[in-house]
């Protein structure tokens, strides 16, 4: 998977993953107050639209504070995007058949390590997003279906647009994102291919350890390609 694609996927997720100036000391309180109850997960379109609006409004209002302290940005992502992303379902897709042989502890560690790796290495790229860089396209999903796709367009700094499409499904707590397709490339399927060979060569625990130590998913792919 191309590094640009990985970056965009990580940005618009989080792993969905997905607001006057405020002093750094009060930024955390501002995030909690301004994001509460603003994401509507009752329909696929509303989920993507309201999550994007909430995130971008917070970025616009507190961008300087987030640049000074990345933990505030991570708090924003965790509150706005993470609750609406089905991380376990996505991890099952990424691991593929390796999920079936993984122990419950390995599954839990992989979900955490993979999510943290994406956020730690690519989350700061969200700071370059503005309200005019993302457009949620009209929704044409099938009524009553448990699965849906919401299409968006991301405008890059060079003026080009990138198609970023969210795959969602229904859960007991509402609609959740489980995959992101960037320019026709599936986030889940790409990482599944990237990790499969390394897991076969070194084992799942070794891949988890690399992610926990700070290795990016792209670095694991590069090692696989080099081998």
C-alpha positions in Angstrom: 0.0 0.0 0.0 1.4 3.4 -1.0 2.5 5.6 2.0 0.2 8.4 0.8 -2.8 6.0 0.9 -1.8 4.7 4.3 -1.6 8.3 5.6 -5.0 9.3 4.2 -6.6 6.2 5.5 -5.2 6.7 9.0 -6.2 10.3 9.0 -9.8 9.9 8.0 -10.2 6.9 10.4 -8.3 6.7 13.4 -8.1 3.3 13.1 -13.4 6.2 12.1 -12.3 6.4 12.7 -13.3 10.5 12.8 -14.0 23.3 16.8 -12.0 31.2 19.3 -8.8 30.4 20.5 -8.5 28.4 23.7 -5.5 28.2 26.0 -3.5 25.0 26.1 -4.5 24.3 29.7 -8.2 24.4 28.9 -8.1 22.5 25.6 -9.0 19.1 27.1 -12.1 20.6 28.7 -13.1 22.3 25.5 -12.8 19.0 23.6 -15.1 17.2 26.1 -17.7 20.0 26.0 -17.8 20.5 22.3 -17.9 16.9 21.1 -20.5 15.6 23.5 -23.5 14.2 21.7 -22.7 15.7 18.3 -22.1 12.5 16.4 -25.2 10.9 15.1 -24.8 7.2 14.5 -28.5 6.5 13.5 -27.7 6.3 9.8 -24.5 5.8 7.8 -24.7 9.2 6.1 -25.3 11.1 9.4 -22.5 9.3 11.1 -19.9 10.3 8.6 -21.3 13.8 8.1 -21.6 14.7 11.8 -18.3 13.0 12.8 -16.4 15.0 10.1 -18.1 18.2 11.1 -17.4 17.8 14.8 -13.8 16.9 14.1 -13.1 19.7 11.7 -14.8 22.3 13.9 -12.6 21.3 16.9 -9.5 21.4 14.7 -10.3 24.8 13.5 -10.8 26.2 17.0 -8.0 24.5 18.8 -5.4 23.8 16.0 -2.5 25.6 17.8 -3.2 23.8 21.1 -3.2 20.5 19.3 0.1 21.3 17.6 1.7 22.1 21.0 0.3 19.0 22.7 -0.5 16.0 20.5 -2.1 14.3 23.5 -5.0 16.7 23.1 -5.4 15.7 19.5 -5.4 12.1 20.5 -8.1 12.8 23.0 -10.2 14.5 20.3 -9.8 11.4 18.0 -10.6 9.0 20.8 -13.8 10.9 21.7 -15.1 11.7 18.2 -14.0 8.8 15.9 -13.0 5.8 17.9 -16.5 5.0 19.4 -17.8 4.8 15.8 -15.2 2.5 14.4 -15.5 -1.3 14.8 -11.9 -2.0 15.7 -12.4 -5.7 16.4 -14.3 -6.4 13.2 -11.5 -4.5 11.3 -8.8 -6.4 13.1 -10.4 -9.7 12.1 -10.4 -8.6 8.5 -6.8 -7.4 8.7 -5.5 -10.7 10.2 -7.7 -12.8 8.0 -7.2 -16.5 8.7 -4.5 -15.6 11.3 -7.4 -14.3 13.5 -8.7 -17.9 13.8 -5.5 -19.2 15.2 -4.7 -16.2 17.4 -5.3 -16.5 21.2 -7.8 -14.1 22.8 -4.8 -12.3 24.3 -3.0 -12.0 20.9 -6.2 -10.6 19.4 -6.6 -8.0 22.1 -2.9 -6.9 21.9 -3.1 -6.7 18.1 -6.1 -4.5 18.1 -4.5 -2.1 20.6 -1.0 -2.1 18.9 -2.4 -1.6 15.4 -4.7 1.2 16.4 -2.0 3.0 18.5 0.6 2.6 15.7 -1.7 4.3 13.2 -2.7 7.1 15.5 0.9 7.8 16.8 2.4 7.8 13.3 -0.3 9.4 11.2 -2.7 11.2 13.6 -0.8 14.5 13.4 -1.6 14.7 9.7 -5.2 15.6 10.8 -3.9 19.0 11.7 -3.6 19.9 8.0 -7.3 19.2 7.5 -9.7 22.2 7.1 -13.4 22.5 6.6 -13.1 22.8 2.9 -10.9 19.8 2.3 -13.6 17.1 2.9 -16.9 16.7 1.1 -19.5 14.0 2.0 -21.2 12.9 -1.1 -25.0 12.2 -1.4 -25.9 8.8 0.1 -27.6 6.2 -2.2 -27.6 3.2 0.1 -30.2 0.5 0.1 -32.9 0.9 2.8 -32.9 -2.0 5.3 -29.5 -3.3 4.4 -27.1 -4.0 7.4 -24.2 -2.8 5.2 -23.6 0.6 3.6 -21.0 2.7 1.8 -20.7 6.5 2.3 -18.5 8.2 -0.3 -16.4 11.3 0.5 -13.8 13.3 -1.4 -10.7 14.7 0.1 -9.0 17.7 -1.6 -5.2 17.5 -1.4 -2.9 20.6 -1.1 -2.2 20.3 -4.9 -5.9 20.6 -5.7 -6.4 17.0 -6.7 -9.2 15.1 -5.1 -9.0 11.6 -3.6 -12.0 9.3 -3.3 -12.3 8.0 0.3 -15.2 5.7 0.8 -16.3 4.3 4.2 -17.7 0.8 4.6 -20.2 0.6 7.5 -22.4 -2.0 9.2 -25.0 -2.0 11.9 -24.2 -3.0 15.5 -26.3 -3.0 18.7 -24.9 0.5 19.4 -25.6 1.9 16.0 -23.7 2.2 12.7 -20.0 1.7 12.8 -17.2 2.0 10.2 -15.1 -1.2 9.6 -13.2 -0.4 6.5 -12.0 2.6 4.4 -11.4 2.4 0.7 -9.0 5.0 -0.6 -8.7 5.4 -4.4 -10.1 1.9 -4.8 -7.7 0.3 -2.3 -9.2 -1.3 0.8 -7.6 -0.4 4.1 -8.3 -3.8 5.6 -7.3 -5.9 2.6 -4.1 -4.0 2.0 -2.9 -4.5 5.6 -4.0 -8.1 5.5 -1.6 -8.6 2.6 1.1 -6.6 4.2 1.1 -8.5 7.5 0.4 -12.1 6.2 3.9 -12.9 5.1 5.6 -11.4 8.2 3.2 -13.4 10.4 4.1 -16.5 8.5 7.8 -15.8 8.8 8.1 -14.5 12.3 4.8 -15.2 14.0 2.0 -12.9 15.2 3.7 -12.0 18.5 6.7 -10.6 16.6 4.5 -8.4 14.5 2.6 -7.2 17.6 5.9 -6.4 19.3 7.1 -4.4 16.3 3.9 -2.3 16.3 4.1 -1.8 20.1 7.7 -0.7 19.7 6.7 2.1 17.3 7.1 0.5 13.9 4.6 1.8 11.3 2.4 -0.6 9.3 4.2 0.8 6.2 7.6 -0.2 7.7 6.4 -3.8 8.2 5.2 -3.8 4.5 8.6 -2.5 3.4 10.4 -5.3 5.2 8.1 -7.8 3.6 8.7 -6.3 0.1 12.4 -6.2 0.7 12.5 -9.8 1.8 
